[in-house]
Amino acid sequence: MKQEIKDIAVELAVRTAPAGGIAWYSQISWTAFLTGVLVVLQILYLVRKWWREESEWGVKLRRWAEGKFTKPGDLT
């Protein structure tokens, strides 16, 4: 009986090890993917922010928001 239990435990370990490896690899892949998405979102946010701060249109919009323009026609 002891040998049968040992054989069952060995077979169970051998057959479930690859499944555990696939789950580990899948988790690493999702982590890498979500990290990549976060990096892309941060890059897009910074590009948008820099464009709004440095472009001529962005500077005019900032001046208007600060109240330096009194009428909408001053934005053009």
C-alpha positions as a Markdown table, in Angstrom:
| # | Residue | x | y | z |
|---|---|---|---|---|
| 1 | Met | 0.0 | 0.0 | 0.0 |
| 2 | Lys | 2.9 | 2.4 | 0.8 |
| 3 | Gln | 4.4 | 1.9 | -2.6 |
| 4 | Glu | 1.1 | 2.6 | -4.3 |
| 5 | Ile | 0.7 | 5.9 | -2.5 |
| 6 | Lys | 4.3 | 6.8 | -3.3 |
| 7 | Asp | 3.7 | 6.0 | -7.0 |
| 8 | Ile | 0.5 | 8.1 | -7.0 |
| 9 | Ala | 2.3 | 11.0 | -5.4 |
| 10 | Val | 5.2 | 10.8 | -8.0 |
| 11 | Glu | 2.8 | 10.6 | -10.9 |
| 12 | Leu | 0.8 | 13.5 | -9.6 |
| 13 | Ala | 3.9 | 15.6 | -9.2 |
| 14 | Val | 5.2 | 14.8 | -12.7 |
| 15 | Arg | 1.9 | 15.5 | -14.4 |
| 16 | Thr | 1.0 | 18.7 | -12.6 |
| 17 | Ala | 4.4 | 20.4 | -12.8 |
| 18 | Pro | 4.0 | 21.6 | -16.4 |
| 19 | Ala | 0.6 | 23.0 | -15.7 |
| 20 | Gly | 2.1 | 25.0 | -12.8 |
| 21 | Gly | 4.9 | 26.2 | -15.1 |
| 22 | Ile | 2.3 | 27.4 | -17.7 |
| 23 | Ala | 0.4 | 29.3 | -15.0 |
| 24 | Trp | 3.6 | 30.9 | -13.8 |
| 25 | Tyr | 4.6 | 31.9 | -17.4 |
| 26 | Ser | 1.1 | 33.3 | -18.0 |
| 27 | Gln | 1.2 | 35.4 | -14.9 |
| 28 | Ile | 4.6 | 36.8 | -15.9 |
| 29 | Ser | 3.2 | 37.6 | -19.4 |
| 30 | Trp | 0.2 | 39.5 | -18.0 |
| 31 | Thr | 2.5 | 41.4 | -15.6 |
| 32 | Ala | 4.8 | 42.4 | -18.5 |
| 33 | Phe | 1.8 | 43.3 | -20.7 |
| 34 | Leu | 0.2 | 45.5 | -18.1 |
| 35 | Thr | 3.5 | 47.2 | -17.3 |
| 36 | Gly | 3.9 | 48.0 | -21.0 |
| 37 | Val | 0.4 | 49.4 | -21.2 |
| 38 | Leu | 1.2 | 51.6 | -18.2 |
| 39 | Val | 4.4 | 52.9 | -19.7 |
| 40 | Val | 2.6 | 53.7 | -23.0 |
| 41 | Leu | -0.1 | 55.6 | -21.1 |
| 42 | Gln | 2.5 | 57.6 | -19.2 |
| 43 | Ile | 4.3 | 58.5 | -22.4 |
| 44 | Leu | 1.1 | 59.6 | -24.1 |
| 45 | Tyr | 0.2 | 61.7 | -21.0 |
| 46 | Leu | 3.6 | 63.4 | -21.0 |
| 47 | Val | 3.5 | 64.1 | -24.8 |
| 48 | Arg | 0.1 | 65.7 | -24.4 |
| 49 | Lys | 1.2 | 67.7 | -21.4 |
| 50 | Trp | 4.4 | 68.9 | -23.2 |
| 51 | Trp | 2.4 | 69.8 | -26.4 |
| 52 | Arg | -0.1 | 71.8 | -24.4 |
| 53 | Glu | 2.7 | 73.7 | -22.5 |
| 54 | Glu | 5.0 | 74.3 | -25.4 |
| 55 | Ser | 2.9 | 74.7 | -28.6 |
| 56 | Glu | 1.6 | 78.1 | -29.6 |
| 57 | Trp | -1.9 | 77.0 | -29.3 |
| 58 | Gly | -1.2 | 75.6 | -25.8 |
| 59 | Val | 0.4 | 78.8 | -24.7 |
| 60 | Lys | -2.6 | 80.8 | -25.9 |
| 61 | Leu | -4.9 | 78.4 | -24.1 |
| 62 | Arg | -2.9 | 78.7 | -20.9 |
| 63 | Arg | -3.0 | 82.6 | -21.1 |
| 64 | Trp | -6.8 | 82.4 | -21.7 |
| 65 | Ala | -7.2 | 80.1 | -18.7 |
| 66 | Glu | -5.2 | 82.5 | -16.5 |
| 67 | Gly | -7.5 | 85.4 | -17.6 |
| 68 | Lys | -5.0 | 87.4 | -19.6 |
| 69 | Phe | -7.4 | 87.4 | -22.6 |
| 70 | Thr | -10.7 | 89.1 | -22.2 |
| 71 | Lys | -12.5 | 88.0 | -25.4 |
| 72 | Pro | -12.5 | 84.7 | -27.4 |
| 73 | Gly | -11.2 | 86.3 | -30.5 |
| 74 | Asp | -7.8 | 86.9 | -28.8 |
| 75 | Leu | -7.1 | 83.1 | -29.0 |
| 76 | Thr | -6.5 | 83.3 | -32.8 |
